[in-house]
Amino acid sequence: MTEYIILMPLLILVFGLTPIVARDSYLNKNQKNIMLWIIGLIGVLIAQNVADYLLQTAVSMPYVRMLESIVGYSVRPVIIVLFCKLVKPNGKYRIAWILAIYNAAVYFTATFSRFAFYIDENNHFHGGFLYFGKTVFVVSFLLLFYLIYCTVSEYRRKKTWIWIPIVNILMIIIAALMDISPLYRDYPVSYATIAIVCCSLFYFIWLHLEFVKAHESALMAEQRIKLMMSQIQPHFLYNSLSSISELCETDPQKAQQMTDDFAEYLRYNLTALNSEKLISFEKQLEQTEIYLKIEKTRFEDRVNAVYEIEARNFEVPTLTVQPLVENAVRHGICKRPKGGTVTIRSYETDSAYVIEIADDGVGFDTESITTEGETHVGIENVRARLAYFGDTLEIKSEIGVGTTAAITVPKKGEKRR
């Protein structure tokens, strides 16, 4: 009875996976139905394997053994077609289904002829005419290669976990070869059945990983909204509008210029909400200059800017440079009675581009992102956004001296999304 121990983990996987799939809210209806069909057919395949083992070793019932063999030969290609539908839901599978039906039809002939296979009165198995007894292997291998094609054609251009379905296919191929090789040992379930059970679990995990990947853009959009809302604080909007209002009485021409700058500032930030791609550093620099012009109008000699730009021709994630400059103004130089200077510099190394935003403000304790109860605007959001694209942010600060934020952008060939 020890040979039946192998059934225990397989049955746990099958029966355990069934209610999980049925109640899974992350799978769409089509994926859920396909997975349940696969699990159901795997249950049939396990029962067939066990029945075949018993009918070979314990009970001699040639006709019943013939019927369960037909079921086993017919089910395997159908499971592979369903795997194809999981990988490529919108594919056309007429030829695949024709192959599966042809395979079942060939083996059904065993009920009235010896064309595919037959079981003699002594319960011995015999192959059929020529190679028709091997139809299931030929059809299954054709379908497995088609599954490889579906996987590669659907996901080769996507940044996804493509290796999981590829490993599944290789696992089934190796197991099928072991079933017909001298390595085969007579167990209640075949190696191919064990591989198919494992693959059903891996495909389920893969579907969840794909769900996470598909919703990553939505998560990034939410992060962009949080980033902008942390960047455009009510105090800045109120103070800018108040400054414009005052200038309307004292210097209408300057008020008009500040209104234009403020409108451009808002337009850029609203547009950035819909941007998932990298943008040129020069574009972000232009927007940063607009922001500093607004602050210069408000604070006059208390806000000064120095530009030391040696490198321009590279890209950075949107809304990364400007929030750091705002942080330098709000939490750095504007906390000094006499104000200070923000220096923006960019340069190139052998492996990366570097952007530095330095201020001679009050500085802060880098062990904590808070100073006097106020959160530094956007630092952690900027760090997370840069990390998503493979870039890094380093903050150095000394209380009473100032702060330097350094963005490192790997050159082409380094890992960037």
HELIX and SHEET records of a PDB file:
HELIX    1   1 THR A    2  ILE A    6  5                                   5    
HELIX    2   2 LEU A    7  ARG A   23  1                                  17    
HELIX    3   3 LYS A   29  THR A   57  1                                  29    
HELIX    4   4 PRO A   62  VAL A   87  1                                  26    
HELIX    5   5 ARG A   94  PHE A  108  1                                  15    
HELIX    6   6 THR A  109  THR A  111  5                                   3    
HELIX    7   7 PHE A  132  LYS A  134  5                                   3    
HELIX    8   8 THR A  135  TYR A  155  1                                  21    
HELIX    9   9 TRP A  163  ASP A  179  1                                  17    
HELIX   10  10 TYR A  191  ALA A  214  1                                  24    
HELIX   11  11 GLU A  216  GLN A  231  1                                  16    
HELIX   12  12 PRO A  234  THR A  250  1                                  17    
HELIX   13  13 PRO A  252  ALA A  272  1                                  21    
HELIX   14  14 PHE A  281  PHE A  299  1                                  19    
HELIX   15  15 GLU A  300  ARG A  302  5                                   3    
HELIX   16  16 VAL A  321  HIS A  331  1                                  11    
HELIX   17  17 ILE A  333  LYS A  335  5                                   3    
HELIX   18  18 ILE A  379  TYR A  388  1                                  10    
SHEET    1   A 2 PHE A 117  ILE A 119  0                                        
SHEET    2   A 2 PHE A 125  GLY A 127 -1                                        
SHEET    1   B 2 LEU A 278  SER A 280  0                                        
SHEET    2   B 2 GLU A 315  PRO A 317 -1                                        
SHEET    1   C 5 VAL A 303  ILE A 309  0                                        
SHEET    2   C 5 GLY A 340  GLU A 348  1                                        
SHEET    3   C 5 ALA A 352  ASP A 359 -1                                        
SHEET    4   C 5 GLY A 402  PRO A 410 -1                                        
SHEET    5   C 5 THR A 392  GLU A 398 -1                                        
SHEET    1   D 2 THR A 370  THR A 371  0                                        
SHEET    2   D 2 GLU A 374  THR A 375 -1                                        
END                                                                             
